[in-house]
Structure formats: C-alpha cells, structure tokens
Amino acid sequence: MFKLNPTPALFAGLVLSLAVPLSAAAHHGWGWTETAESRLAGEIRSISLGNPHAHLEVENADGLWDVDLAPPYATERAGFVEGVAKPGDRASFTGHRSKDANEKRFKAETITVNGKTYDVYPRREKSMKPQA
C-alpha cells in the first residue's frame, strides 16, 4: 500500500500554490466596482506604470482618488506610456467607481490627458464616450 509522508517543503508548496491564485483573484477584476459606468476628472498627483497594473492618484473637489488602469502590456498597447502624462496634468476618465461610496477608488477604461484619449480596455463594451 502507498503511504504519503508529507514534508514541510511539500506542505509549503501546496499552501503557496493555493495562495497565489486566491490573492491574484482578490486583487484583479471588476467585482469591487459598480456596474454602471461613470466619469472622473481631476489633476494627476502621481503615476505608476508598473505591475500589476498602472495606477494614478488624481485630485479633484471630492478629494484624492486612487485610479487603476490596465496592466502594463495593455497600457503600452493603448499608447499610454512613460512621458504621456505627468503630475500636474488634468485628466478625465470613463470607467467604474467602487461599490463602496466611502472609497475614492476608480477602475478606468479610458483616460484622456493632454487632448488624447487612451482606451486601455478596448475589448470592454462601453456606454460612455470619453470627454476631453
């Protein structure tokens, strides 16, 4: 009869293999956003174009918003790359705000900055047109 004798390394590997997909699923996706599309506009305070996705901090009359864009490969494909926008630029977004009205979080599908619109999720259906 076959007997399994788990080692600490085997156990750690199993735990890690389960934890990574769960943490990725919790971080990514649209489940935390409202279904209806909305708009957001303000002044860019900071930009990060790294993994796991591009991120901006945008300030308007409502305060400081955390804005998530697409992963780097998608923002690059859309043309939203280093140097296109900088802190101090005004930007407008279409996308979905957080379901939690107390959170100032926004998942952007498009960003318009310096007169140009970048569609970072071109395959997603959109009900709103970007505004300059």
C-alpha positions in Angstrom: 0.0 0.0 0.0 1.2 3.5 -0.9 1.8 5.8 2.1 2.2 9.6 1.7 4.6 11.2 4.1 4.3 15.0 3.6 7.4 17.0 4.2 7.4 20.6 5.3 8.6 21.7 1.8 5.7 19.8 0.2 3.2 21.4 2.5 4.6 24.9 2.0 4.5 24.4 -1.8 0.9 23.3 -1.6 -0.1 26.3 0.5 1.7 28.7 -1.8 0.2 27.2 -4.9 -3.3 27.8 -3.5 -2.5 31.3 -2.0 -1.1 32.9 -5.2 -4.3 32.4 -7.4 -6.5 33.5 -4.5 -4.6 36.7 -3.9 -4.5 37.4 -7.6 -8.2 36.9 -7.9 -8.8 39.2 -5.0 -6.7 42.0 -6.4 -7.7 41.9 -10.0 -11.0 42.1 -11.7 -14.1 44.2 -11.6 -16.1 42.7 -8.7 -15.3 45.6 -6.4 -16.8 48.2 -8.9 -20.3 49.5 -9.6 -21.9 48.0 -12.7 -22.8 51.4 -14.2 -20.1 53.4 -15.9 -19.3 56.9 -14.7 -16.8 59.7 -15.2 -14.0 61.1 -13.1 -11.8 64.1 -13.7 -9.0 65.9 -11.8 -5.4 66.7 -11.6 -2.8 63.9 -11.6 -0.8 63.8 -8.4 1.2 60.6 -9.1 1.6 57.9 -11.8 2.9 54.4 -11.6 3.0 52.3 -14.8 4.4 49.1 -13.2 2.9 45.7 -12.4 0.3 44.5 -11.6 -1.4 47.5 -13.3 -0.9 51.2 -13.9 -2.1 53.4 -11.0 -2.7 57.1 -10.7 -3.6 59.4 -7.8 -6.0 62.1 -9.0 -7.2 65.0 -7.0 -10.5 66.9 -7.5 -13.0 68.8 -5.4 -14.1 65.5 -3.8 -10.5 64.7 -2.6 -7.8 62.3 -3.7 -8.8 59.3 -5.8 -7.0 56.0 -6.5 -7.4 55.2 -10.2 -6.5 51.8 -11.5 -5.8 51.3 -15.2 -4.9 48.1 -17.1 -1.7 46.0 -16.7 1.4 47.4 -18.4 1.1 45.4 -21.6 -2.4 46.9 -22.2 -1.5 50.5 -21.3 1.5 50.2 -23.6 -0.6 48.8 -26.4 -3.0 51.7 -26.0 -0.1 54.2 -26.2 -0.3 55.3 -22.5 3.4 55.1 -21.8 6.1 56.9 -19.8 6.0 60.7 -20.6 2.5 60.8 -22.0 1.2 62.3 -18.7 2.8 63.8 -15.6 1.8 65.0 -12.2 0.0 68.4 -12.6 -1.7 67.4 -15.8 -5.5 67.4 -15.9 -7.1 64.1 -16.9 -10.6 62.6 -17.3 -11.6 59.0 -17.1 -14.5 56.8 -18.0 -14.9 53.6 -16.0 -16.4 52.3 -12.8 -16.2 53.6 -9.3 -16.0 51.5 -6.2 -19.3 49.9 -4.9 -18.3 51.4 -1.5 -19.4 55.0 -1.7 -16.9 55.9 1.1 -14.0 54.7 -1.1 -12.4 57.1 -3.6 -11.4 54.2 -6.0 -12.0 54.1 -9.7 -11.3 51.5 -12.3 -10.7 53.4 -15.6 -11.4 52.0 -19.0 -10.3 55.2 -20.8 -8.0 58.1 -19.8 -7.9 61.4 -21.7 -4.9 63.6 -21.0 -3.4 66.4 -23.0 -6.1 66.2 -25.7 -5.6 62.5 -26.4 -7.7 59.5 -25.3 -6.2 56.2 -24.5 -8.5 53.2 -24.4 -6.7 50.7 -22.0 -9.6 48.2 -22.2 -10.5 48.3 -25.9 -12.4 45.0 -25.8 -14.8 46.0 -23.0 -18.2 47.4 -24.0 -18.6 51.0 -23.1 -21.8 53.0 -22.6 -19.9 56.4 -22.2 -17.8 58.3 -24.7 -14.6 59.9 -23.3 -14.6 63.7 -22.7 -11.6 66.0 -23.1 
